[in-house]
Amino acid sequence: MGAIYSGTTNRSNRAEQDFSGGLNNGLSTFDLKDNESAAEYGWDTERHPALTTRKGRSSYGAAGSGATRLMANFGNAYLVRAVGSTLQYDNAGTWTNITGTWADADWDATNFNDLLLLVNGTQLKKWNGTSLLNISGSPPAGAKYITNDNVRVWMAVGDVLYYSAFQDQDDWTSAENSGSVQYYTPNGGDITGLKEFYGDKWVWKKDSMAVIKGTNYYNYALVSVSNDIGCISSRTIVEVGDTIYWLGENDIYGHQGGKPFAIGERVRGHLNNLNRGALERCCAFTDGIRYYLCIATGEYDEPNVRLMYDPRFNIWREVAHDESYRYAGRINNQTYVGDANGQTYKINDGTDDNGAAIPWSIVTKVFDEGYAEAEKQYKELHLQGTFPVDTSLTVEYSTDQGLTWTTIAYNPAGGADIAQSRNMIIPLDTLPLTNFAQFRLSGVGPAEIQKMQRYFKVCRVQR
């Protein structure tokens, strides 16, 4: 009979963690850091490193007829949206129609010369806050993307970029004043995104990107940045502080004017599950601090997962599910989103979703406590946080890497408010001897989780 190795047996062990590392579904659940989650939803970084439920949303005006096709600001005066074949502006909380007949198509927009310029692949329009007129001066027919710098308007058709005359959105033919630049790449294909950033015009195809730099006000040069990194949805291109972010074919990228850098490895599980037939419907927005990315995964045709990247802490959180957001706009330091049903929401507003409590969940890594070969006898979990009266809390464990979950028949948050300084003790007497364990906390309503401790014994190993 082999010798008995006791290691740290016959004495209680304590391990402590917080949840400050964010979501990481890009690695095996065994290989995560203790402070990372294997899966989650319902969280934000408002009180980081504490784990806090996300902010809510509230309906903003009545829903339109059809899917949201645009959400944009007209300076600081109006929020403008397209729903189906209707264009509307926000008039003190009431959506007012902009007179005309418009295609039921996705729009792109930019502000220039005190006008909102809009294109949708068939119609090229300008709005002055009162009337919507055609952009004149022979603009490029079929323009799908539009941006501007402080001197010209730029539009994209196919793989060609067109620029207007100097400070004139209605002149596209003046010799030596307007013109075009073809964006040729080895793999070909059409332009998929166009944005101004740091005074330059950045242009993407699905598998490449380039920058247009002006040598002066009248001469421009297109410089290739990458023939491997591109953008698959122009709606995901968002400027946050000193960085612009977007969704590529194989990763999520950030860019500060040099070479782009990848930030998506810790949400690789979601990227590997993107619905490739719904990529153009993915969208993104910012609250001025964070980058929120809405993606369609699995068989979902509309964005069903909202992720959040916080560049201050370099972490991802999974914010919400099944919101179907299509477009977002930001005006006067407030963000608004529009969904596939034509409803507009004021985002990050309050602590509930139109009166409904916010659900949340977080799954830990798989713990083997440093002794993978030894069985562990778990005694209890200790949890510090804040759970108001109407907030529920469910604690579960798994001993098979999350294939099955067992609920602990105990609700430590039931009753009165739990102060941050209070220690909640969750007994684990029903958890059998196991080589490894994983835990899931879930609930509905506002919550803040500070830290969690595991108390356990390591059993003897025969060798």
Buried (B, 14 or more C-beta within 10 A) or exposed (E): EEEEEEEEBEEEBEEEBBBBBBBBBBBEBBEBEBBBBBBBBBBBBBEBBBBBBBBBBEBBBBBBEBBBBBBBBBEEBBBBBBBBBBBBBBEEEEBEEBEBEBBBBBBBBBBBEEBBBBBBBEBBBBBEBEEBEEBEBEBBEBBBBBBBBEBBBBBBBBBBBBBBBEBBBBBBEEEEBBBBBEBEBEEEBBBBBBBBBEEBBBBBBBBBBBBBEBEEEBEBEBEEBBBEBBBBBBBBBBBBEEBBBBBBBBBBBBBEEEEBEEBBEBBBBBBEBBBEEBBBBBBBBBBEEBBBBBBBBEEBEBBBBBBBBBBEBEBBBBBBBEBBBBBBBBBEEBBBBBBBBBBBBBBBBEEBBEEEBBBBBBBBBBBBBEBEEBBBBBBBBBBBBBBBEEBBBBBBBBBEEBEEBBEBEBBBBEEEEBEEEBEBEBBBEEBEEBBBBBBBBBBBBBBBBBBBBBBBBBBEBEE
